[in-house]
Amino acid sequence: MATTPMVPPIPAAGNTTFEGNPAPPPPGTDMTGICFRDQLWLNTYPLDRNLVFDYFALSPFYDWTCNNEQLRLRSIHPLDISHLSKMIGTEYMLSELLEPHLFVFRKQKRDGPEKTTPMLTYYILDGSIYQAPQLCTVFSARV
């Protein structure tokens, strides 16, 4: 009797993948309680508008299937709107900045050159990366 090959289990959030990388959290996971900081990177590189996306891509908040990553693989700056506007899918945009202390990224879904739907917001404050809470969460919180 032939044996059926076992399909490896999908790693749970917090576990590692077969490559040793942390497994991405499942979609819809609330990550507002997570703070990411890579002090070695911050000691090595300046946190400015040219390198901030590379720093953000190190965090667990980064979606490796986004359009920005496709641009990075083609050696195009990942925040180049002239290329991003021609793509469809998930992307990150640098929406606000106050160099070198504050950078705000918006994760959005692009459905066309002029049509985007905001999904989540992340901010980097003095080198620490956070997910901003959604407005409905803020309103529903008890004061």
TORSELUM-82988 format. One record per residue: residue number from 1; residue in one letter; x, y, z of N, C-alpha, C in turn. Coordinates in nm, 2 decimals. Example, Ala and Ser with C-alpha at 12.3 -4.5 7.8 and 13.67 -1.06 7.14 Angstrom:
2
PT	i	aa	n_x	n_y	n_z	ca_x	ca_y	ca_z	c_x	c_y	c_z
PT	1	A	1.32	-0.57	0.78	1.23	-0.45	0.78	1.32	-0.33	0.78
PT	2	S	1.28	-0.22	0.71	1.37	-0.11	0.71	1.29	0.00	0.79
! end
This chain:
143
PT	i	aa	n_x	n_y	n_z	ca_x	ca_y	ca_z	c_x	c_y	c_z
PT	1	M	0.08	-0.12	0.00	0.00	0.00	0.00	0.09	0.12	0.00
PT	2	A	0.06	0.22	-0.09	0.14	0.34	-0.10	0.10	0.44	0.01
PT	3	T	0.20	0.51	0.06	0.17	0.60	0.16	0.15	0.74	0.10
PT	4	T	0.07	0.81	0.16	0.04	0.95	0.12	0.14	1.04	0.19
PT	5	P	0.21	1.13	0.11	0.31	1.22	0.18	0.23	1.31	0.28
PT	6	M	0.30	1.33	0.39	0.24	1.42	0.49	0.26	1.57	0.45
PT	7	V	0.16	1.65	0.45	0.17	1.79	0.43	0.22	1.86	0.55
PT	8	P	0.33	1.93	0.55	0.38	2.00	0.67	0.27	2.09	0.72
PT	9	P	0.26	2.10	0.85	0.16	2.19	0.91	0.20	2.34	0.89
PT	10	I	0.10	2.42	0.87	0.13	2.57	0.86	0.17	2.62	1.00
PT	11	P	0.28	2.68	1.01	0.32	2.73	1.14	0.23	2.83	1.20
PT	12	A	0.20	2.82	1.32	0.12	2.92	1.39	0.20	3.05	1.41
PT	13	A	0.12	3.16	1.43	0.19	3.29	1.46	0.28	3.27	1.58
PT	14	G	0.40	3.33	1.56	0.50	3.32	1.67	0.60	3.21	1.65
PT	15	N	0.56	3.10	1.57	0.65	2.99	1.54	0.73	3.04	1.42
PT	16	T	0.83	2.95	1.38	0.91	2.98	1.27	0.88	2.90	1.15
PT	17	T	0.91	2.95	1.03	0.89	2.87	0.91	1.01	2.78	0.89
PT	18	F	1.00	2.70	0.79	1.11	2.61	0.76	1.24	2.68	0.73
PT	19	E	1.24	2.80	0.69	1.36	2.88	0.66	1.41	2.95	0.79
PT	20	G	1.34	2.93	0.90	1.39	2.99	1.02	1.33	3.13	1.05
PT	21	N	1.25	3.18	0.95	1.19	3.32	0.97	1.07	3.31	1.05
PT	22	P	1.03	3.42	1.12	0.91	3.41	1.19	0.79	3.40	1.10
PT	23	A	0.69	3.32	1.13	0.57	3.30	1.05	0.49	3.43	1.05
PT	24	P	0.44	3.47	0.94	0.35	3.59	0.95	0.22	3.57	1.03
PT	25	P	0.18	3.67	1.09	0.05	3.65	1.17	-0.06	3.62	1.07
PT	26	P	-0.17	3.55	1.12	-0.28	3.53	1.03	-0.35	3.66	1.00
PT	27	P	-0.42	3.67	0.88	-0.49	3.79	0.84	-0.59	3.83	0.95
PT	28	G	-0.60	3.96	0.97	-0.69	4.01	1.07	-0.64	4.01	1.21
PT	29	T	-0.51	3.97	1.23	-0.46	3.97	1.37	-0.43	4.11	1.42
PT	30	D	-0.48	4.14	1.54	-0.45	4.27	1.60	-0.31	4.27	1.65
PT	31	M	-0.23	4.36	1.59	-0.09	4.37	1.63	-0.06	4.50	1.69
PT	32	T	-0.16	4.57	1.75	-0.14	4.70	1.81	-0.06	4.69	1.94
PT	33	G	-0.05	4.57	2.00	0.03	4.56	2.12	0.18	4.52	2.09
PT	34	I	0.22	4.52	1.97	0.35	4.49	1.93	0.44	4.61	1.90
PT	35	C	0.56	4.62	1.95	0.65	4.72	1.92	0.78	4.66	1.86
PT	36	F	0.82	4.70	1.74	0.94	4.65	1.68	1.05	4.75	1.67
PT	37	R	1.17	4.71	1.71	1.29	4.80	1.71	1.41	4.71	1.68
PT	38	D	1.49	4.76	1.58	1.62	4.69	1.55	1.73	4.79	1.58
PT	39	Q	1.78	4.78	1.70	1.88	4.88	1.74	2.01	4.87	1.66
PT	40	L	2.05	4.75	1.62	2.17	4.73	1.53	2.15	4.81	1.40
PT	41	W	2.03	4.79	1.34	2.01	4.86	1.21	2.01	5.01	1.23
PT	42	L	1.95	5.06	1.34	1.94	5.20	1.37	2.08	5.26	1.40
PT	43	N	2.17	5.18	1.46	2.31	5.22	1.48	2.39	5.23	1.36
PT	44	T	2.35	5.15	1.25	2.42	5.14	1.13	2.38	5.24	1.02
PT	45	Y	2.25	5.26	1.01	2.19	5.34	0.90	2.11	5.46	0.96
PT	46	P	2.11	5.57	0.88	2.02	5.68	0.92	1.88	5.65	0.89
PT	47	L	1.79	5.69	0.98	1.65	5.67	0.96	1.60	5.80	0.88
PT	48	D	1.59	5.79	0.75	1.55	5.90	0.67	1.45	5.85	0.56
PT	49	R	1.40	5.94	0.48	1.30	5.90	0.38	1.35	5.80	0.28
PT	50	N	1.48	5.79	0.26	1.54	5.70	0.16	1.55	5.56	0.21
PT	51	L	1.57	5.54	0.34	1.59	5.41	0.40	1.48	5.36	0.49
PT	52	V	1.39	5.45	0.52	1.28	5.41	0.62	1.20	5.29	0.57
PT	53	F	1.18	5.27	0.44	1.10	5.16	0.40	1.18	5.03	0.42
PT	54	D	1.31	5.03	0.40	1.39	4.91	0.42	1.39	4.87	0.57
PT	55	Y	1.38	4.97	0.66	1.37	4.94	0.80	1.23	4.88	0.83
PT	56	F	1.13	4.94	0.77	0.99	4.89	0.80	0.98	4.75	0.75
PT	57	A	1.04	4.72	0.64	1.03	4.58	0.58	1.09	4.47	0.67
PT	58	L	1.17	4.51	0.77	1.23	4.42	0.87	1.13	4.38	0.97
PT	59	S	1.02	4.46	0.99	0.93	4.44	1.10	0.82	4.33	1.07
PT	60	P	0.76	4.28	1.17	0.66	4.17	1.15	0.53	4.23	1.09
PT	61	F	0.52	4.36	1.08	0.41	4.43	1.02	0.41	4.42	0.86
PT	62	Y	0.53	4.40	0.81	0.55	4.40	0.66	0.49	4.28	0.59
PT	63	D	0.41	4.30	0.49	0.35	4.19	0.41	0.44	4.17	0.29
PT	64	W	0.51	4.06	0.28	0.61	4.03	0.18	0.54	4.00	0.04
PT	65	T	0.41	4.00	0.03	0.34	3.98	-0.09	0.30	4.11	-0.15
PT	66	C	0.33	4.22	-0.09	0.29	4.36	-0.14	0.36	4.40	-0.27
PT	67	N	0.30	4.50	-0.33	0.35	4.55	-0.45	0.49	4.61	-0.43
PT	68	N	0.51	4.67	-0.32	0.64	4.74	-0.29	0.75	4.63	-0.30
PT	69	E	0.72	4.51	-0.25	0.83	4.41	-0.25	0.86	4.37	-0.39
PT	70	Q	0.76	4.36	-0.48	0.78	4.33	-0.62	0.87	4.44	-0.68
PT	71	L	0.85	4.56	-0.65	0.94	4.67	-0.70	1.08	4.65	-0.64
PT	72	R	1.09	4.62	-0.52	1.23	4.60	-0.46	1.30	4.49	-0.53
PT	73	L	1.23	4.38	-0.56	1.30	4.27	-0.63	1.35	4.31	-0.77
PT	74	R	1.29	4.41	-0.83	1.33	4.46	-0.96	1.42	4.58	-0.95
PT	75	S	1.47	4.61	-0.83	1.57	4.72	-0.80	1.50	4.86	-0.83
PT	76	I	1.38	4.87	-0.80	1.31	5.00	-0.82	1.27	5.04	-0.68
PT	77	H	1.28	5.17	-0.65	1.25	5.22	-0.52	1.11	5.18	-0.48
PT	78	P	1.09	5.12	-0.36	0.96	5.06	-0.33	0.84	5.16	-0.31
PT	79	L	0.88	5.29	-0.30	0.77	5.39	-0.27	0.75	5.47	-0.40
PT	80	D	0.80	5.43	-0.51	0.79	5.50	-0.64	0.64	5.49	-0.69
PT	81	I	0.57	5.60	-0.67	0.43	5.61	-0.71	0.40	5.59	-0.86
PT	82	S	0.50	5.63	-0.94	0.48	5.61	-1.08	0.47	5.46	-1.12
PT	83	H	0.53	5.37	-1.05	0.52	5.23	-1.07	0.41	5.17	-0.99
PT	84	L	0.39	5.21	-0.86	0.28	5.16	-0.78	0.15	5.18	-0.84
PT	85	S	0.13	5.30	-0.90	0.00	5.33	-0.95	-0.05	5.25	-1.07
PT	86	K	0.05	5.18	-1.13	0.02	5.09	-1.24	-0.01	4.94	-1.20
PT	87	M	0.00	4.92	-1.07	-0.02	4.79	-1.01	-0.15	4.77	-0.94
PT	88	I	-0.19	4.65	-0.92	-0.31	4.63	-0.84	-0.28	4.53	-0.72
PT	89	G	-0.32	4.56	-0.61	-0.30	4.48	-0.49	-0.26	4.56	-0.37
PT	90	T	-0.20	4.50	-0.27	-0.17	4.56	-0.14	-0.04	4.64	-0.16
PT	91	E	-0.03	4.76	-0.10	0.09	4.84	-0.10	0.10	4.92	0.02
PT	92	Y	0.22	4.98	0.04	0.24	5.07	0.15	0.28	5.20	0.10
PT	93	M	0.23	5.31	0.16	0.26	5.45	0.12	0.31	5.52	0.24
PT	94	L	0.41	5.60	0.22	0.46	5.69	0.33	0.37	5.81	0.32
PT	95	S	0.28	5.82	0.42	0.18	5.93	0.42	0.22	6.06	0.49
PT	96	E	0.30	6.05	0.60	0.34	6.16	0.67	0.49	6.14	0.72
PT	97	L	0.56	6.24	0.73	0.70	6.23	0.79	0.74	6.36	0.85
PT	98	L	0.82	6.34	0.96	0.88	6.45	1.03	1.02	6.39	1.06
PT	99	E	1.11	6.40	0.96	1.24	6.34	0.97	1.32	6.40	1.09
PT	100	P	1.40	6.32	1.16	1.41	6.18	1.16	1.33	6.10	1.26
PT	101	H	1.23	6.17	1.32	1.16	6.12	1.44	1.03	6.04	1.40
PT	102	L	0.95	6.09	1.31	0.82	6.03	1.28	0.80	6.00	1.14
PT	103	F	0.76	5.88	1.11	0.72	5.83	0.97	0.59	5.76	0.99
PT	104	V	0.50	5.79	0.90	0.37	5.72	0.90	0.34	5.65	0.77
PT	105	F	0.32	5.52	0.78	0.29	5.43	0.66	0.15	5.40	0.66
PT	106	R	0.09	5.40	0.54	-0.05	5.35	0.53	-0.05	5.23	0.44
PT	107	K	-0.10	5.12	0.49	-0.12	5.00	0.41	-0.26	5.02	0.34
PT	108	Q	-0.25	5.00	0.21	-0.38	5.02	0.13	-0.39	4.92	0.02
PT	109	K	-0.51	4.90	-0.03	-0.54	4.81	-0.14	-0.56	4.90	-0.26
PT	110	R	-0.48	4.87	-0.36	-0.50	4.95	-0.49	-0.58	4.87	-0.59
PT	111	D	-0.68	4.93	-0.64	-0.77	4.87	-0.74	-0.76	4.94	-0.88
PT	112	G	-0.68	5.04	-0.88	-0.66	5.11	-1.01	-0.56	5.23	-0.99
PT	113	P	-0.53	5.30	-1.09	-0.43	5.41	-1.08	-0.48	5.52	-0.98
PT	114	E	-0.61	5.55	-0.96	-0.65	5.65	-0.87	-0.74	5.59	-0.76
PT	115	K	-0.76	5.46	-0.75	-0.85	5.40	-0.66	-0.78	5.32	-0.55
PT	116	T	-0.77	5.37	-0.43	-0.71	5.30	-0.32	-0.80	5.30	-0.20
PT	117	T	-0.80	5.19	-0.12	-0.88	5.17	0.00	-0.78	5.16	0.11
PT	118	P	-0.79	5.25	0.21	-0.70	5.23	0.33	-0.73	5.11	0.41
PT	119	M	-0.63	5.04	0.46	-0.64	4.92	0.54	-0.60	4.94	0.68
PT	120	L	-0.47	4.97	0.70	-0.41	4.99	0.83	-0.31	5.10	0.82
PT	121	T	-0.27	5.15	0.94	-0.17	5.26	0.95	-0.07	5.21	1.05
PT	122	Y	0.06	5.24	1.02	0.17	5.21	1.10	0.25	5.34	1.12
PT	123	Y	0.32	5.35	1.23	0.41	5.46	1.25	0.54	5.42	1.31
PT	124	I	0.64	5.50	1.27	0.77	5.48	1.33	0.80	5.60	1.41
PT	125	L	0.82	5.59	1.54	0.84	5.70	1.63	0.98	5.68	1.69
PT	126	D	1.08	5.76	1.66	1.21	5.75	1.71	1.27	5.61	1.70
PT	127	G	1.24	5.54	1.59	1.30	5.41	1.56	1.21	5.29	1.60
PT	128	S	1.11	5.31	1.68	1.02	5.20	1.72	0.90	5.20	1.63
PT	129	I	0.86	5.08	1.58	0.75	5.07	1.48	0.63	5.01	1.55
PT	130	Y	0.51	5.08	1.53	0.39	5.04	1.59	0.28	5.03	1.49
PT	131	Q	0.17	4.95	1.51	0.05	4.96	1.43	-0.04	5.05	1.51
PT	132	A	-0.10	5.15	1.43	-0.19	5.24	1.49	-0.33	5.17	1.51
PT	133	P	-0.39	5.19	1.62	-0.52	5.13	1.64	-0.63	5.18	1.54
PT	134	Q	-0.72	5.09	1.50	-0.82	5.14	1.41	-0.92	5.23	1.49
PT	135	L	-0.98	5.32	1.41	-1.07	5.41	1.48	-1.19	5.35	1.55
PT	136	C	-1.24	5.24	1.50	-1.35	5.17	1.57	-1.31	5.11	1.70
PT	137	T	-1.18	5.07	1.71	-1.13	5.02	1.83	-1.11	5.13	1.94
PT	138	V	-1.07	5.25	1.89	-1.05	5.36	1.98	-1.19	5.40	2.04
PT	139	F	-1.29	5.41	1.95	-1.42	5.45	2.00	-1.49	5.35	2.09
PT	140	S	-1.46	5.22	2.07	-1.52	5.12	2.15	-1.45	5.10	2.28
PT	141	A	-1.33	5.15	2.30	-1.25	5.13	2.42	-1.32	5.21	2.53
PT	142	R	-1.32	5.15	2.65	-1.38	5.22	2.76	-1.28	5.31	2.82
PT	143	V	-1.33	5.43	2.85	-1.24	5.53	2.91	-1.25	5.53	3.06
! end
